[in-house]
Amino acid sequence: MLKPVLFAAAVILLSVLAVRFQIAGGTPFVEVTTAIKSQYLTWTREIDEWKETYFNQAETIERLRTENEALKADREVLNAFAAELIDLSKLKDYETPPNFRVRAVRAVSYAELPDMQKIIVDYSDLKQGEVKGLIYNNNAAGIVVAPIGRYARALLNGDAECSYSVYIGSDRAPGIVMGKSDQEMIARYIPAWMNVKVGDEAITNGLDGIFFAGVKVGVVTKVNRLNAYIEATISPYYSSFNPDYFYIVESFD
């Protein structure tokens, strides 16, 4: 609408000027109006080209913005996947005897914040009443104690309700290790006549059906001889500050 109006106004104005110019002995009227029309067409073509270029650029910008958002989303997914691979790569291959079976599982979340010794793992095959061992890089890390739908609740070594049977030292002194904190566990009910000393290593003995024998637990840092039995403070090998992937001991003979 605006283009015809501007054209008409320009033609009228320049026509008046052309007539006056012709009367004054200048260029004929037809030549002047032809030049006006030619210039007008040049201007409109340039305006149309500019509009087309502008709108094409706008469409291109919008398309690139959409593609960029998609790429950003893909990058976030790839970064998360890379982080998962890095965590999984920290879990060493676990070589077990033929009759032993373990499965890799992932920590999904904490079960009861701010308590960081209780976690949820993505394991759906635990039956009610079962307790299975949790291993991280050949070290005992805790126990899996209760099914929760498609997941399971696990107690890491520092939890007071985490307990399993061990042997301590070269004399294989039996005991029951229990969680105290992330840095300490207590081995109780060690027979009073057994020789247990600082520096002895505690390993699982496999007699409780939770772990198979020989999984490393930690090192004795203190020995307390009571009337009926010995208690030993153990510094566990596994640190629960960054729970990620574990092995669950599914079965063993």
C-alpha positions in Angstrom: 0.0 0.0 0.0 2.8 2.4 0.9 4.8 1.7 -2.3 2.1 2.9 -4.8 1.4 6.0 -2.7 5.1 6.9 -2.6 5.4 6.2 -6.3 2.4 8.5 -7.2 3.6 11.3 -5.0 7.1 11.1 -6.5 5.6 11.1 -10.1 3.4 14.1 -9.4 6.1 16.1 -7.8 8.7 15.3 -10.4 6.2 15.8 -13.2 5.4 19.3 -12.0 9.1 20.0 -11.8 9.6 18.4 -15.3 6.9 20.6 -16.9 8.4 23.7 -15.4 11.8 22.6 -16.5 10.5 21.9 -20.0 8.7 25.3 -20.2 12.0 26.8 -19.2 13.6 25.1 -22.3 14.9 21.9 -20.6 14.7 18.2 -21.2 11.3 16.9 -22.7 8.7 15.7 -20.3 8.7 12.1 -21.5 12.4 11.7 -20.9 12.1 13.0 -17.4 9.2 10.8 -16.4 11.0 7.8 -18.0 14.0 8.5 -15.8 11.8 8.8 -12.8 10.1 5.5 -13.4 13.5 3.8 -14.0 14.9 5.2 -10.8 11.8 4.2 -8.9 12.0 0.6 -10.2 15.6 0.5 -9.2 14.7 1.6 -5.7 11.9 -0.9 -5.3 14.0 -3.7 -6.5 16.7 -2.8 -4.0 14.1 -2.6 -1.2 12.7 -6.0 -2.2 16.2 -7.5 -2.3 16.9 -6.0 1.1 13.7 -7.4 2.6 14.3 -10.8 1.2 17.9 -10.8 2.5 16.6 -9.6 5.9 13.9 -12.2 6.3 16.2 -15.0 5.0 18.8 -14.0 7.6 16.1 -14.0 10.3 15.0 -17.5 9.3 18.6 -18.6 9.2 19.2 -17.1 12.6 16.1 -18.9 14.0 17.1 -22.2 12.5 20.6 -21.9 13.8 19.3 -21.0 17.2 17.1 -24.1 17.3 19.9 -26.3 16.1 22.2 -24.7 18.7 19.7 -25.5 21.5 19.5 -29.1 20.2 23.3 -29.4 20.2 23.5 -28.0 23.7 21.0 -30.6 24.9 23.0 -33.3 23.1 26.2 -32.0 24.7 24.6 -32.2 28.2 23.6 -35.8 27.5 27.0 -36.7 26.2 28.7 -35.0 29.2 26.5 -37.0 31.6 27.2 -40.2 29.7 30.9 -39.5 29.7 30.7 -38.9 33.5 29.0 -42.3 33.9 31.7 -44.0 31.8 34.4 -42.3 34.0 32.7 -43.6 37.2 32.3 -47.1 35.7 35.9 -47.2 34.5 37.0 -46.8 38.2 35.3 -50.2 38.9 38.0 -52.8 38.4 37.2 -56.1 36.7 36.4 -58.6 39.4 37.8 -62.1 38.8 35.8 -64.7 40.8 36.0 -68.5 40.9 33.6 -70.3 38.5 30.9 -70.9 41.2 30.9 -67.2 42.3 28.6 -64.7 40.7 28.7 -60.9 41.0 26.8 -58.2 39.2 27.8 -54.5 38.6 25.2 -52.1 40.0 25.1 -48.3 40.3 24.3 -46.1 43.3 21.1 -44.2 42.4 20.8 -41.9 45.4 21.2 -41.5 49.2 18.4 -43.2 51.1 18.1 -40.8 54.1 20.0 -37.6 53.8 22.0 -36.3 55.7 23.0 -39.9 56.4 25.4 -40.7 53.6 25.9 -44.3 54.8 22.5 -45.5 53.4 22.1 -45.6 49.6 19.8 -46.9 46.9 21.3 -49.1 44.2 19.7 -50.2 40.9 19.3 -53.8 41.8 15.9 -55.5 41.4 16.6 -59.1 42.2 16.9 -58.9 46.0 14.3 -61.0 47.8 12.7 -59.9 51.1 14.9 -61.0 54.0 18.0 -61.5 51.9 21.3 -59.8 52.6 24.1 -59.6 50.0 27.6 -58.2 50.0 28.6 -55.0 48.3 32.2 -54.8 46.8 34.1 -51.9 45.4 37.5 -52.6 43.8 38.1 -55.9 45.6 37.2 -54.3 49.0 34.1 -54.9 51.1 32.0 -51.8 50.9 28.7 -52.7 52.7 25.7 -54.8 52.4 22.4 -54.8 50.5 19.5 -55.3 52.9 16.0 -54.6 51.5 14.2 -54.5 48.1 12.5 -51.2 47.1 10.6 -51.8 43.9 13.1 -52.0 41.1 15.8 -50.9 43.5 17.4 -52.0 46.7 18.5 -50.3 49.9 22.2 -50.7 50.9 24.2 -49.9 54.0 27.8 -48.8 53.6 30.5 -49.8 56.0 30.1 -46.8 58.2 26.5 -47.6 59.1 25.9 -49.0 62.5 23.5 -51.7 61.1 26.1 -52.9 58.6 27.7 -56.1 59.8 29.3 -59.2 58.4 31.8 -61.9 59.5 35.5 -61.6 59.1 38.8 -63.3 59.9 41.6 -61.1 61.3 45.3 -61.6 61.1 47.4 -64.6 60.2 45.7 -66.6 63.0 42.4 -66.1 61.2 40.7 -64.8 64.4 36.9 -64.8 63.7 34.8 -61.8 64.5 31.8 -59.7 63.5 32.6 -56.4 62.0 30.1 -53.5 62.5 30.0 -50.0 61.2 30.9 -47.0 63.4 31.8 -44.2 61.0 33.2 -43.7 57.5 36.7 -44.0 59.0 36.2 -46.8 61.5 34.6 -50.2 62.0 34.5 -52.3 65.1 35.2 -56.1 65.0 33.4 -57.6 68.0 33.2 -61.1 69.6 36.7 -62.1 68.8 37.7 -65.0 71.1 39.7 -63.7 74.0 42.5 -66.3 73.5 43.2 -65.3 69.9 46.2 -63.3 69.0 45.1 -60.0 67.4 47.4 -57.0 67.0 47.6 -53.6 65.4 48.4 -53.9 61.7 46.5 -57.2 61.1 44.3 -57.3 58.1 40.6 -58.1 58.3 39.0 -60.1 55.4 35.6 -61.6 55.0 35.4 -65.3 56.0 32.3 -66.3 53.8 30.6 -68.0 56.7 27.6 -65.7 56.9 26.4 -66.2 53.3 26.9 -62.4 52.6 30.4 -62.3 51.1 32.6 -65.1 49.9 35.8 -65.6 51.7 38.8 -63.4 51.2 37.3 -59.9 50.3 39.5 -57.3 52.0 37.9 -55.1 54.7 40.6 -53.1 56.4 43.5 -52.9 58.9 43.4 -53.1 62.7 44.4 -49.8 64.3 43.5 -50.6 67.9 42.9 -53.7 70.1 40.7 -53.7 73.2 40.8 -56.8 75.4 37.6 -57.2 77.4 36.7 -59.9 79.9 34.8 -62.2 77.5 36.2 -61.3 74.1 38.4 -58.9 72.1 37.2 -55.8 70.2 39.4 -54.4 67.4 39.0 -51.0 65.7 39.5 -51.3 61.9 40.3 -48.7 59.4 38.3 -49.8 56.3 39.9 -49.8 52.8 36.7 -48.5 51.2 35.8 -44.8 51.6 32.1 -44.1 51.1 32.4 -40.4 50.3 31.8 -40.9 46.6 29.5 -44.0 46.1 29.1 -44.8 42.4 29.4 -48.4 41.0 29.7 -51.6 43.0 29.6 -55.3 42.6 26.8 -57.2 44.4 27.7 -60.8 45.5 24.7 -62.7 44.0 25.8 -66.2 44.8 28.7 -68.4 45.8 29.3 -72.0 46.8 
